[in-house]
Amino acid sequence: MIDQEIAFGERLVAFLPNLRRFAISLCRSRDIADDLVQAACEKALVGSERFEEGTRFDAWMFRILRNLWIDQLRRQKTAGPTEEIEAQPELAVPSGQAGSEARITLESVAVAIDDLVLEQREVLLLTCVEDLSYKEAAEVLGIPIGTVMSRLARARKNLAEAAGIEPAAARSPDMRGGAR
Amino acid sequence: MSEMEFTDEILMAFADGELDDETMRLIEAALETNDELMARVALFMETRVASSDALKPLLDEPVPDQLVEKVRAMAAEAAARDDAIRIADPVDESARADNIIDFRRPEPTAQTPRRPSQVMMALAASLLIVVGGVAGYLAGGAGQMDPGSPQVAGLVDVAVSGILDQRASGEEIAIGDGRVRLVSTFEASGEQICREYEMKRPDQPDFVSVACRSAGGWQTQLAIVTAETGEGFAPASSLETVDAYLTSIGAGAPLEAEAEKKALAARK
């Protein structure tokens, strides 16, 4: 039991970079994110026996952290909580030297992700960034898979538009005239 | 055969490799001759790659030492706590060697004393409090506010219902001698609209409540006494209990002002 507990702690520590990335992208502030990560780890340690071996540890942790964040939003809610807490979104982009064009594009994508509303951002983070399946994301978020899919599709269309992502094969929709 | 229509969701699932074989083959066939469809699929493929690439640098950011140390300390504390609990049943010291790689299979649950988690304990407590809270509310405050209306257990008082239907979160509204403060609006399980509000009345314990809207009106899901009163039940962390409850029903993030307005107007 004890060695398990220690192993669990080491597992948590090893997972911190991922957990922290998710937290930063979720709440768009490194300070809030670090507090959130700590609180999530505390909760995980207290409830470590509720984690089922063989299931995804990352999904379990994301769920704990995300629920803590939602609780925090709710607590601070008066009118328009997200504007308040996220008044000055800190871009989830590491501050770096100005770089290549590719780098600039990546930054614009990161900015566009930050600009997504929370319900679209969280589902995008879980699936496209953290590689959870739709089903796993649905479990983390406590919503039906259908809702995951509709939110995710909307998130990606918004992202494409905001970041100027254009599929190489894009043509004007009326070019083919529909029938063949 | 007429051109098949594919929704964004289906094309996205195709791009993400989440489709069953049959649908996948259908789309593959359609893609051969339909550039527009190809472009739609490509958009989902590229947004995935772009999101993943854009946030990769965050993984390389060093985790603050303070955070790492804190988590280590908490883990050690958790281990020590178990140690204390098991003092009467000393474990084999060799099992505590620094061999952290060695994952043991979890012992069968029947033999492991299961510490109920905080969440479960909070939930269990909430079930007790719900009964007291709602019953007290229905017997006391509500009847006085609207003596004419029949009190159906669980159904929110008419006056409060009106407030839940119309007023924005953050507002505080006088009702009789008391006040209602609207905390938030959110969706449960991505569907039902629910609201959290607090009620203050003179000479009665304050409570915080969660109500969800169904066809028949606002139904109280949970009500917890929050303030210390002479003989009232004052749980140490009633708000945590509310949080635990909301998590259990899959409550989403609180809606922002505009979304809230829309959601409330939608299903009146």
Boltz contact constraints between the chains, C-beta under 6 A:
constraints:
  - contact:
      token1: [A, 1]
      token2: [B, 82]
      max_distance: 6.0
  - contact:
      token1: [A, 2]
      token2: [B, 79]
      max_distance: 6.0
  - contact:
      token1: [A, 2]
      token2: [B, 82]
      max_distance: 6.0
  - contact:
      token1: [A, 2]
      token2: [B, 83]
      max_distance: 6.0
  - contact:
      token1: [A, 2]
      token2: [B, 96]
      max_distance: 6.0
  - contact:
      token1: [A, 3]
      token2: [B, 95]
      max_distance: 6.0
  - contact:
      token1: [A, 3]
      token2: [B, 96]
      max_distance: 6.0
  - contact:
      token1: [A, 5]
      token2: [B, 78]
      max_distance: 6.0
  - contact:
      token1: [A, 5]
      token2: [B, 79]
      max_distance: 6.0
  - contact:
      token1: [A, 5]
      token2: [B, 82]
      max_distance: 6.0
  - contact:
      token1: [A, 6]
      token2: [B, 79]
      max_distance: 6.0
  - contact:
      token1: [A, 6]
      token2: [B, 100]
      max_distance: 6.0
  - contact:
      token1: [A, 7]
      token2: [B, 100]
      max_distance: 6.0
  - contact:
      token1: [A, 9]
      token2: [B, 75]
      max_distance: 6.0
  - contact:
      token1: [A, 10]
      token2: [B, 100]
      max_distance: 6.0
  - contact:
      token1: [A, 12]
      token2: [B, 71]
      max_distance: 6.0
  - contact:
      token1: [A, 13]
      token2: [B, 71]
      max_distance: 6.0
  - contact:
      token1: [A, 16]
      token2: [B, 63]
      max_distance: 6.0
  - contact:
      token1: [A, 17]
      token2: [B, 59]
      max_distance: 6.0
  - contact:
      token1: [A, 17]
      token2: [B, 63]
      max_distance: 6.0
  - contact:
      token1: [A, 20]
      token2: [B, 63]
      max_distance: 6.0
  - contact:
      token1: [A, 21]
      token2: [B, 58]
      max_distance: 6.0
  - contact:
      token1: [A, 21]
      token2: [B, 59]
      max_distance: 6.0
  - contact:
      token1: [A, 34]
      token2: [B, 67]
      max_distance: 6.0
  - contact:
      token1: [A, 38]
      token2: [B, 70]
      max_distance: 6.0
  - contact:
      token1: [A, 41]
      token2: [B, 71]
      max_distance: 6.0
  - contact:
      token1: [A, 42]
      token2: [B, 74]
      max_distance: 6.0
  - contact:
      token1: [A, 45]
      token2: [B, 74]
      max_distance: 6.0
  - contact:
      token1: [A, 45]
      token2: [B, 75]
      max_distance: 6.0
  - contact:
      token1: [A, 45]
      token2: [B, 78]
      max_distance: 6.0
  - contact:
      token1: [A, 46]
      token2: [B, 118]
      max_distance: 6.0
  - contact:
      token1: [A, 47]
      token2: [B, 117]
      max_distance: 6.0
  - contact:
      token1: [A, 50]
      token2: [B, 117]
      max_distance: 6.0
  - contact:
      token1: [A, 53]
      token2: [B, 106]
      max_distance: 6.0
  - contact:
      token1: [A, 67]
      token2: [B, 247]
      max_distance: 6.0
  - contact:
      token1: [A, 70]
      token2: [B, 253]
      max_distance: 6.0
  - contact:
      token1: [A, 71]
      token2: [B, 243]
      max_distance: 6.0
  - contact:
      token1: [A, 73]
      token2: [B, 253]
      max_distance: 6.0
  - contact:
      token1: [A, 73]
      token2: [B, 254]
      max_distance: 6.0
  - contact:
      token1: [A, 74]
      token2: [B, 184]
      max_distance: 6.0
  - contact:
      token1: [A, 74]
      token2: [B, 254]
      max_distance: 6.0
  - contact:
      token1: [A, 77]
      token2: [B, 169]
      max_distance: 6.0
  - contact:
      token1: [A, 77]
      token2: [B, 183]
      max_distance: 6.0
  - contact:
      token1: [A, 77]
      token2: [B, 184]
      max_distance: 6.0
  - contact:
      token1: [A, 77]
      token2: [B, 254]
      max_distance: 6.0
  - contact:
      token1: [A, 78]
      token2: [B, 170]
      max_distance: 6.0
  - contact:
      token1: [A, 79]
      token2: [B, 170]
      max_distance: 6.0
  - contact:
      token1: [A, 79]
      token2: [B, 257]
      max_distance: 6.0
  - contact:
      token1: [A, 80]
      token2: [B, 256]
      max_distance: 6.0
  - contact:
      token1: [A, 80]
      token2: [B, 257]
      max_distance: 6.0
  - contact:
      token1: [A, 81]
      token2: [B, 254]
      max_distance: 6.0
  - contact:
      token1: [A, 82]
      token2: [B, 256]
      max_distance: 6.0
  - contact:
      token1: [A, 94]
      token2: [B, 57]
      max_distance: 6.0
  - contact:
      token1: [A, 94]
      token2: [B, 61]
      max_distance: 6.0
  - contact:
      token1: [A, 106]
      token2: [B, 53]
      max_distance: 6.0
  - contact:
      token1: [A, 106]
      token2: [B, 54]
      max_distance: 6.0
  - contact:
      token1: [A, 109]
      token2: [B, 50]
      max_distance: 6.0
  - contact:
      token1: [A, 109]
      token2: [B, 54]
      max_distance: 6.0
  - contact:
      token1: [A, 110]
      token2: [B, 54]
      max_distance: 6.0
  - contact:
      token1: [A, 118]
      token2: [B, 253]
      max_distance: 6.0
  - contact:
      token1: [A, 124]
      token2: [B, 51]
      max_distance: 6.0
  - contact:
      token1: [A, 128]
      token2: [B, 48]
      max_distance: 6.0
  - contact:
      token1: [A, 128]
      token2: [B, 51]
      max_distance: 6.0
  - contact:
      token1: [A, 128]
      token2: [B, 52]
      max_distance: 6.0
  - contact:
      token1: [A, 129]
      token2: [B, 51]
      max_distance: 6.0
  - contact:
      token1: [A, 129]
      token2: [B, 52]
      max_distance: 6.0
  - contact:
      token1: [A, 129]
      token2: [B, 55]
      max_distance: 6.0
  - contact:
      token1: [A, 134]
      token2: [B, 18]
      max_distance: 6.0
  - contact:
      token1: [A, 142]
      token2: [B, 250]
      max_distance: 6.0
  - contact:
      token1: [A, 143]
      token2: [B, 190]
      max_distance: 6.0
  - contact:
      token1: [A, 144]
      token2: [B, 190]
      max_distance: 6.0
  - contact:
      token1: [A, 147]
      token2: [B, 190]
      max_distance: 6.0
  - contact:
      token1: [A, 149]
      token2: [B, 9]
      max_distance: 6.0
  - contact:
      token1: [A, 153]
      token2: [B, 8]
      max_distance: 6.0
  - contact:
      token1: [A, 153]
      token2: [B, 9]
      max_distance: 6.0
  - contact:
      token1: [A, 153]
      token2: [B, 12]
      max_distance: 6.0
  - contact:
      token1: [A, 156]
      token2: [B, 44]
      max_distance: 6.0
  - contact:
      token1: [A, 156]
      token2: [B, 47]
      max_distance: 6.0
  - contact:
      token1: [A, 159]
      token2: [B, 47]
      max_distance: 6.0
  - contact:
      token1: [A, 160]
      token2: [B, 43]
      max_distance: 6.0
  - contact:
      token1: [A, 160]
      token2: [B, 47]
      max_distance: 6.0
  - contact:
      token1: [A, 165]
      token2: [B, 46]
      max_distance: 6.0
  - contact:
      token1: [A, 165]
      token2: [B, 47]
      max_distance: 6.0
  - contact:
      token1: [A, 165]
      token2: [B, 50]
      max_distance: 6.0
  - contact:
      token1: [A, 167]
      token2: [B, 39]
      max_distance: 6.0
  - contact:
      token1: [A, 167]
      token2: [B, 42]
      max_distance: 6.0
  - contact:
      token1: [A, 167]
      token2: [B, 43]
      max_distance: 6.0
  - contact:
      token1: [A, 167]
      token2: [B, 46]
      max_distance: 6.0
  - contact:
      token1: [A, 169]
      token2: [B, 38]
      max_distance: 6.0
  - contact:
      token1: [A, 169]
      token2: [B, 39]
      max_distance: 6.0
  - contact:
      token1: [A, 169]
      token2: [B, 42]
      max_distance: 6.0
  - contact:
      token1: [A, 170]
      token2: [B, 39]
      max_distance: 6.0
  - contact:
      token1: [A, 171]
      token2: [B, 35]
      max_distance: 6.0
  - contact:
      token1: [A, 173]
      token2: [B, 36]
      max_distance: 6.0
  - contact:
      token1: [A, 176]
      token2: [B, 36]
      max_distance: 6.0
  - contact:
      token1: [A, 180]
      token2: [B, 33]
      max_distance: 6.0
